[in-house]
Amino acid sequence: MRPRGKKVAKKSAKQAGAKPVSSAEHHRVLRKQHESEAAQDYCEVIAELLDSGVEARVGRIAERFGLSHVTVSRVVRRLAREGYIVAHARAPLGLTPRGRALATEARARHEVVVAFLRAIGVDERTAQADAEGIEHHVSPATLRAMARVAGK
């Protein structure tokens, strides 16, 4: 609350040295984040399945995400075209080196966000659930700050 009678000068984003983000730019960044969110989630799940000795199949992924087989198949085809997933008809899915790297990065981001949420008093179950959304949209600078707070 500002004192009565005194005008408080607000610095514009330009004066403060920050570049203002246009609405169009914000939405472009958000769309890009949503595209990479699917790639991260799918690669992460495939890596988890493979690392636990379970075949990565479209049906298992569909069940895990609560999606239809058709939806998962479409995303898998796109990710195969983009070089993240190895997919052949009637064969288990695999990860390319690029897909494995993305899965490793996604898992690390998830762990930092969960650790941060736990550090500020959020219970484990809620932290796990909330991290699923936060991990995809947090900037590298914010993620580094979260890691510092969490002691990671």
Residue pairs with C-beta under 8 A, 6 or more apart in sequence:
2 8
12 20
13 19
13 20
14 20
30 137
33 136
33 137
34 136
36 136
37 136
38 75
38 79
39 79
39 82
39 84
39 102
40 102
40 103
40 105
40 106
40 135
40 136
41 65
41 106
42 61
42 75
42 76
42 79
42 84
42 85
43 79
43 84
43 85
43 95
43 99
43 100
43 102
43 103
43 106
44 102
44 103
44 106
44 107
44 110
45 56
45 61
45 64
45 65
46 56
46 61
46 85
46 93
46 94
46 95
46 99
46 103
47 95
47 99
47 100
47 103
47 104
47 107
49 55
49 56
49 60
50 56
50 94
50 95
54 60
55 92
56 92
56 93
56 94
57 92
57 93
58 69
58 72
58 73
58 76
58 93
59 69
61 67
61 72
61 76
61 93
62 68
62 69
62 71
62 72
65 72
76 85
76 87
76 93
77 87
79 85
79 87
79 99
80 86
80 87
83 96
83 98
83 99
84 95
84 96
84 98
84 99
84 102
85 93
85 94
85 95
85 96
85 99
86 93
86 94
86 95
86 96
86 99
87 93
87 94
95 103
106 135
109 135
109 136
109 138
109 143
110 131
110 132
110 135
111 152
112 135
112 143
112 146
112 147
112 150
112 152
113 127
113 130
113 131
113 134
113 135
113 138
113 143
113 146
114 127
114 128
114 131
115 146
115 147
115 150
115 151
115 152
116 146
116 147
116 149
116 150
117 126
117 127
117 130
117 131
117 134
118 124
118 127
118 150
119 149
119 150
119 151
120 149
122 130
138 146
